[in-house]
Amino acid sequence: MVHHSSFVDEEGVRKACGCPLLPLKSHIKGPAPVSDQDRTDIVDEAITFFRANVFFRNFDIQSPADKLLIYLTFYINVALKRLEGCRTLAEGTKAIINLGLEKVPVPGESGFPFPGLFADPQSQKEAELFRNYLKQIREETSGRLLSVAYRPNGTPNKWWLAFAKRKFMNVVAL
């Protein structure tokens, strides 16, 4: 059974491209509202559910937050593929930083992994808001992923990096 997001109540949550801009426990500047440090956010859910959800080829969307969970699961898969050849935490950090420097496509642009999952932006302002949110959430996910993909001594955690070989929803990650 697929694990769905617990963020189903969207009252008062801003949206862009049909995606809720959920709060993050983040120190990274961006459009996401700041969440309490003791509460679970969407990044925590994505990392927690990743190893179970990556096995599914179909994902029944029950709330708009599930769309974000799908996107983050795919992003974690891409990040793990980049970390696959890195033998130390320092190498992994460098690979993740390089991934973070890549252009973040939004719906309607080539390179966006799930056409039709999110609505195309209605304006350039909405496209930039969504791009900045995705960039912020990707950076936050990358930082937290490094702490689970590598052990405290800096060696790779094979129980995480083994999942780099999986294809999520039959989408090939580059």
N, C-alpha and C positions, 0 to 999 in steps of 0.2 A: 504494500500500500504506500502510495506517495505521501510524503509529509508536506502539509500545507502550512502557509504562514498563519500566525496567530493574529496578525494585524488586519482584521476584517472591518473594524469600526473606523470609518474614514471621516467622521465629522470633524471639521475644522482643519483638515489636512489639505494643503495646496497640491494641485496636480499639474503635470505637464505631459503632453502626449498620452493622456489617459492613464498615466502612472502616478500613484501617490508619492509625494516627496516626503518620505517618512523620516522621522528624527533619527539621528545617529549619535552614538557616544564617540564623538570625534573631536580631535584638536586641529583637524585640517579645515582650512577656510573653504567655504562654499555655500550653496543655497540651502543645504539641509538644516532643519531646525536642530538644536542641540537637545539630546536626551539625557536623562539622569544616568549617572555612571553605574548605578546598581540595577538598572532595568535592562532587560534583553532588547536588543534592536534587530533590525532585519539582517545585518551582517552576522551577528551571533547565530541567528537562525540558519542562514545560508551555510555557514561553516559547520554547524552542528548536524544539519540534515544532508550535507553534501554526499557523504559516503553511502547513504541509503538512496537518495534521489538520483544519483548519477546512473544507476542501473536501469532507470525507466526510459522507455522510448516515447511514451505518451504521458502527458501531464494534464489532468483535468483542472482547469482554472476555476477556483471557487470564489476568488476575490481579486481585485486589482493588485494587491500586495503579492499574490502568487506570481504575477507577471515579473515583478522585480526579483522574486526568489528564483525564477527560471533564469533570468538574465545573470544573476550572481552565481548560480550554479555553473552556468556556461563559462563565466569569467574565471571562476576558481579552477575549472578544468583547463582553461588556456594557461593560467598562471602555473599550474602544476606541470604542464608540458614544458614550460620555460625552465622550471626548476629541476626537471628530470636529470639533466646532465651536470648539475651543480653539486659538487662534493662537499662544500663548506657553506656555512651561513653567510660568509662574506660574498662568495660567488653568487649565492641565491639572492642576496639583497641587491647586488648589481643587476642581475637579470630582471628582478621585479621593478627596479627603478627604470630600466630601459623599457619595460612593458608599459609603465606609467607615462612615459614620454610620448608614446604613440598617439596618433590622432584618434579621438573617440567618435565613431560615427553615430548618428542618431537615425531614427526611423525615416525611411525615404531616401537615405544616402546609400551608396554602394559600400559594402563592407559591414552593414548592420546585420548581425547573425540571425535575427528572427523577424523577417518582414511579415507584417500583419499582426504581430503580437501587440505592439503599441501603435496608437494612432499617429499618423504623420503630423508634424507640427503645423499649426495654423498660421504661424508668423515666424519671422527670423528671431524675434525676442524669445518666443517659446522654445525654439530649437536651441538657442544658446543657453537658456535656463536648464533644459533637459541635459544638454551636453555637459554643462558644469556640474550638475547633480551626479550624472554617471561618472564623471571624472573623480569627483569627491568620494563617491561610494566605492569606486574601484581602488583608489589609493588606500582608503580605510581597510578594505577587504585584504589588500595585499599585505599591509602591515600585520594584521591579525593572523593571516595565513602563514606567514613566516614563523610565527611562534608555535604553530602546531606542526608545520612541515619539517622543522628542524628541532632537534633535542637541545636541552640547555648547554651541552658541551659543543654545539655547533655542527654536529653530524646529521645527515639526513635521516628523517623518520620514514623507514621503508613502508610502514603501515599507511602513510599518507601518500607518498610519492608513487606507490603502486597504482593509484587511481588515475594517474596521468595517462595511462593506456586506454582508459574508457572513453567512449564517445557518448556524449549526453544528447538524447533525443535524435540520434543519428546525424548530428551536426558535427562536421569535421572542424576541429580547432586548429588554427595555424600557429 
